[in-house]
Amino acid sequence: MEVRIGIQNVSRELSVETNASAADVAKLVEAAAAGSIFTLDDIKGGTVLVPSHSLAYVEIGEESKRRVGFGG
C-alpha cells in the first residue's frame, strides 16, 4: 500500500510503499499524535521516522493488489 506523508515547511511529500494494512497505519498515526515520532517500515526493509510535530498530513492509499504480467 502507498502512504503519502506531508511534512510542515517541506514542499515535497514522502511516498512510502508498505506492507502494513490501512488500519495499522492509522494506529501508527494516532500513536504519533500522542507521542513524539511517526515510524513506518517500507517494503524494502527501510524505516521512515518523522517527528510528529512536523506531520502536516498522512494519506493512506488502497491495499495493494498483486500485479500480474509485464505491465509498467
Summary of the structure (lengths in Angstrom):
residues: 72
radius of gyration: 13.0
end to end distance: 16.9
largest distance: 43.4
contacts: 167
relative contact order: 0.30
helix: 22%
strand: 36%
